[in-house]
Amino acid sequence: MIFDFSSWERGDHLLDRMSVKELNRAYITYPGIQIYGLLFVACIVLALRADGDVLSAGLASAVIIVAYPLIWYALHRFVLHSRFLYKFEATSALWKRIHYYHHKNPGDLKVLFGASRTTLPTILIFGVLIGYSLGGMMGVFAACGTGLAVTAFYEYIHCIQHLRFMPKNAHLQRLKHLHLLHHFHDEAGNYGITNFLVDRLFGTNYSSAAERVRSATVRNLGYEFSVARRYPWVRALTEAKNRDPRNNVGASG
C-alpha cells in the first residue's frame, strides 16, 4: 500500500546500528519523505501553471530558505522544548510523538522523522503566508515546494547527525557535534539542527561540554517522576504502549 506508515515501521530502524547505505534505503522508502517528494512535484507543476511573476515567486522561495532556520529554531526552542504540551491530555500524545520520544531514544528513526500530520500544516502555513504576500498563487506554490524540499533536506541531515557515521565534510562534522551536545549534554541550547547561526544570534549556542554543567533533564526534557504524578498522560501512553503486544511498532507518521 502506498504511504503505508505501519508497514515501514514493522522493522527496526536504529541509526546507531545502520550504515549510510541502510539509512539511504530507509530514507527513500519512508512514506513521509515520499509524500514530500510527490507534493514537491505537484507544487512545481502548479507554480508553472499559475498566474504570477517568476521573479516574485523566486523571491518567495529565497525567503523561505532564509526564514526556515529561524522558524525551526523558534518551534524547537519554544514549542518542542516548552513544558506546556505535556500538561494537557489533549496535547500530551503530540508532545510524546514529536519530541519526548526523540530525546528518550535519539537513534530511533521511527520517531526522529517529523510526523507528517504536524510538518505538512506548518509547511503550508508559512508557504501560503510568505508565498502569497510576495508572489501571489505562483509564489504560494513556489514557497510550499521550497518548504517541502528544505524539510526533506533537514530530515536527512538530522538522520546523519544520529547515524553511526562521521562525515568527511568539516561543516557536517561540526553540525553533528553541536547537535549531539544538545541531545546528550544540555538540551537548553544548540536548537538549530542544521543551522546554528540563530543560536549564536540569541545566545543559546555552545561548542563544548566544558562550557556547561550537564543537564539532569537532557534525556527526559523535564518529564520526571514527580511531574508525571501531576501530569500522568504521557506516562499512561507509554505504559499502554508497553502492554501492547505490538509495541515493536513505532509511532505513526
C-alpha positions as CSV (number, residue, x, y, z in Angstrom):
1,M,0.0,0.0,0.0
2,I,1.4,3.4,-0.9
3,F,2.3,5.7,2.0
4,D,1.8,2.8,4.5
5,F,3.5,4.0,7.7
6,S,2.6,0.9,9.7
7,S,4.3,-1.3,7.1
8,W,7.5,0.8,7.2
9,E,7.6,0.7,11.0
10,R,7.5,-3.0,11.4
11,G,11.2,-3.3,11.0
12,D,14.0,-1.9,13.2
13,H,15.4,1.5,12.2
14,L,18.0,2.3,14.7
15,L,20.6,4.7,13.4
16,D,23.3,3.6,15.8
17,R,23.2,0.2,14.0
18,M,22.8,1.4,10.4
19,S,25.2,2.2,7.6
20,V,24.9,5.1,5.3
21,K,23.5,2.8,2.6
22,E,20.9,1.4,5.0
23,L,19.9,4.9,6.0
24,N,19.5,5.9,2.4
25,R,17.2,3.0,1.8
26,A,15.2,3.7,4.9
27,Y,15.0,7.4,4.0
28,I,13.7,7.0,0.4
29,T,11.2,4.3,1.5
30,Y,9.8,6.3,4.4
31,P,6.2,7.3,3.4
32,G,6.6,10.8,4.8
33,I,9.6,11.5,2.6
34,Q,7.7,10.1,-0.4
35,I,4.8,12.4,0.4
36,Y,7.1,15.4,0.4
37,G,8.5,14.3,-2.9
38,L,5.1,13.9,-4.5
39,L,3.8,17.2,-3.2
40,F,7.0,18.9,-4.3
41,V,6.5,17.8,-7.9
42,A,2.8,18.9,-7.6
43,C,3.9,22.3,-6.3
44,I,6.3,22.8,-9.2
45,V,3.7,21.9,-11.8
46,L,1.1,24.1,-10.2
47,A,3.6,27.0,-9.9
48,L,4.4,26.8,-13.6
49,R,0.7,26.8,-14.5
50,A,-0.3,29.6,-12.1
51,D,-0.5,33.3,-12.9
52,G,2.2,35.4,-11.5
53,D,5.7,36.8,-11.8
54,V,8.6,34.3,-11.9
55,L,11.0,36.7,-10.1
56,S,8.5,37.3,-7.3
57,A,7.9,33.5,-7.0
58,G,11.7,33.1,-6.9
59,L,11.9,35.7,-4.2
60,A,9.3,33.8,-2.1
61,S,11.4,30.7,-2.4
62,A,14.5,32.5,-1.4
63,V,12.8,34.0,1.7
64,I,11.6,30.5,2.7
65,I,15.2,29.2,2.5
66,V,16.4,32.2,4.7
67,A,13.5,32.1,7.1
68,Y,13.3,28.4,7.8
69,P,16.3,28.2,10.2
70,L,14.6,30.9,12.3
71,I,11.3,29.1,12.1
72,W,12.8,25.8,13.1
73,Y,14.7,27.4,15.9
74,A,11.5,29.1,17.3
75,L,9.5,25.9,17.0
76,H,12.2,23.7,18.5
77,R,13.0,26.0,21.4
78,F,9.6,27.5,22.3
79,V,7.2,24.7,21.4
80,L,9.0,21.3,21.4
81,H,11.1,22.2,24.5
82,S,8.4,24.0,26.3
83,R,6.7,22.3,29.2
84,F,3.1,23.1,28.5
85,L,2.2,20.4,25.9
86,Y,2.5,17.5,28.4
87,K,0.4,19.4,30.9
88,F,-2.8,18.8,28.9
89,E,-4.2,15.5,28.0
90,A,-5.2,16.8,24.5
91,T,-1.6,17.7,23.6
92,S,0.3,15.0,25.6
93,A,0.3,12.4,22.8
94,L,1.5,15.1,20.3
95,W,4.4,16.1,22.5
96,K,5.3,12.5,23.2
97,R,5.4,11.7,19.5
98,I,7.1,14.8,18.1
99,H,9.9,15.3,20.7
100,Y,9.8,13.5,24.0
101,Y,10.5,10.1,22.5
102,H,13.2,11.5,20.2
103,H,15.1,12.7,23.3
104,K,14.5,9.4,25.1
105,N,15.6,7.4,22.0
106,P,17.6,9.7,19.8
107,G,18.7,7.0,17.4
108,D,15.3,5.6,16.6
109,L,14.4,6.7,13.1
110,K,10.7,6.0,13.7
111,V,10.5,9.0,15.9
112,L,13.3,11.1,14.5
113,F,11.3,11.7,11.3
114,G,8.8,14.5,11.8
115,A,5.2,13.4,11.9
116,S,3.5,14.4,8.6
117,R,0.4,15.5,10.4
118,T,2.4,18.2,12.0
119,T,5.0,19.1,9.4
120,L,2.7,19.5,6.5
121,P,0.4,22.0,8.1
122,T,3.5,24.0,9.2
123,I,4.9,24.0,5.7
124,L,1.6,25.0,4.3
125,I,1.0,27.9,6.8
126,F,4.4,29.5,6.1
127,G,4.3,28.7,2.4
128,V,0.9,30.4,2.0
129,L,1.8,33.4,4.2
130,I,5.2,34.2,2.6
131,G,4.4,33.0,-0.9
132,Y,1.1,34.9,-1.4
133,S,2.4,38.1,0.1
134,L,5.4,38.1,-2.3
135,G,4.2,36.3,-5.4
136,G,0.5,35.6,-5.4
137,M,-0.5,32.0,-6.2
138,M,2.7,31.3,-8.1
139,G,4.5,32.4,-5.0
140,V,2.4,30.1,-2.8
141,F,3.2,27.0,-4.9
142,A,6.9,28.0,-5.2
143,A,7.2,28.7,-1.4
144,C,5.4,25.5,-0.5
145,G,7.5,23.5,-2.9
146,T,10.7,25.0,-1.4
147,G,9.5,24.3,2.1
148,L,9.0,20.7,1.2
149,A,12.4,20.4,-0.3
150,V,14.1,22.1,2.6
151,T,12.3,20.0,5.1
152,A,13.3,16.8,3.3
153,F,16.9,18.0,3.4
154,Y,16.6,18.9,7.1
155,E,15.3,15.4,7.8
156,Y,18.3,13.8,6.1
157,I,20.9,16.0,7.9
158,H,19.2,15.2,11.1
159,C,19.5,11.5,10.4
160,I,23.2,11.9,9.6
161,Q,23.7,13.6,13.0
162,H,22.4,10.5,14.8
163,L,23.9,7.9,12.4
164,R,26.9,5.7,13.5
165,F,29.0,7.6,10.9
166,M,31.3,10.5,10.9
167,P,31.0,12.7,7.8
168,K,34.2,13.7,6.0
169,N,33.0,17.2,5.5
170,A,34.2,19.5,8.3
171,H,30.9,21.5,8.3
172,L,28.8,18.4,8.7
173,Q,31.1,17.2,11.4
174,R,30.5,20.4,13.4
175,L,26.7,20.2,12.9
176,K,26.8,16.7,14.2
177,H,28.9,17.6,17.2
178,L,26.7,20.6,18.2
179,H,23.5,18.6,17.8
180,L,24.8,15.7,19.8
181,L,25.7,18.1,22.6
182,H,22.0,19.2,22.6
183,H,20.9,15.6,23.0
184,F,23.5,14.2,25.4
185,H,24.8,17.2,27.4
186,D,22.4,20.1,27.7
187,E,19.2,20.4,25.8
188,A,18.8,24.1,26.6
189,G,20.9,25.2,23.7
190,N,22.0,24.3,20.1
191,Y,18.5,24.3,18.9
192,G,19.4,24.9,15.3
193,I,19.7,21.3,14.0
194,T,21.1,22.2,10.5
195,N,22.0,25.9,11.1
196,F,23.3,27.3,14.3
197,L,23.6,30.9,13.3
198,V,20.3,31.7,15.0
199,D,21.7,30.1,18.2
200,R,24.6,32.5,18.1
201,L,22.2,35.4,17.5
202,F,20.1,34.6,20.6
203,G,23.0,33.4,22.8
204,T,21.9,29.7,23.0
205,N,24.9,28.2,21.3
206,Y,27.7,26.3,23.0
207,S,30.6,24.5,21.4
208,S,31.8,22.0,24.0
209,A,30.6,20.1,27.1
210,A,33.2,22.0,29.2
211,E,31.2,25.2,28.7
212,R,28.2,24.0,30.7
213,V,27.2,21.7,33.5
214,R,25.5,18.6,32.2
215,S,21.7,18.9,32.3
216,A,19.8,16.4,34.5
217,T,16.9,16.6,32.1
218,V,18.7,16.1,28.8
219,R,17.0,12.8,28.1
220,N,13.6,13.3,29.6
221,L,13.0,17.1,28.9
222,G,11.9,17.6,32.5
223,Y,9.2,14.9,32.5
224,E,10.4,13.3,35.7
225,F,8.6,11.1,38.2
226,S,7.2,14.0,40.3
227,V,6.0,15.7,37.1
228,A,4.4,12.5,35.8
229,R,2.4,12.2,39.0
230,R,0.8,15.6,38.4
231,Y,0.6,15.3,34.6
232,P,0.2,11.5,34.0
233,W,-0.9,11.4,30.4
234,V,2.5,10.8,28.7
235,R,3.3,8.1,31.3
236,A,-0.1,6.5,30.7
237,L,0.5,6.4,26.9
238,T,4.0,4.9,27.5
239,E,2.6,2.2,29.8
240,A,-0.2,1.4,27.4
241,K,2.3,1.0,24.6
242,N,4.5,-1.3,26.7
243,R,1.5,-3.5,27.4
244,D,0.6,-3.7,23.7
245,P,1.9,-6.9,22.1
246,R,2.6,-4.9,19.0
247,N,4.9,-2.5,20.9
248,N,7.7,-3.1,18.4
249,V,5.7,-0.9,16.0
250,G,6.7,2.8,16.3
251,A,4.5,5.9,16.4
252,S,2.8,6.5,13.1
253,G,3.8,9.4,10.8
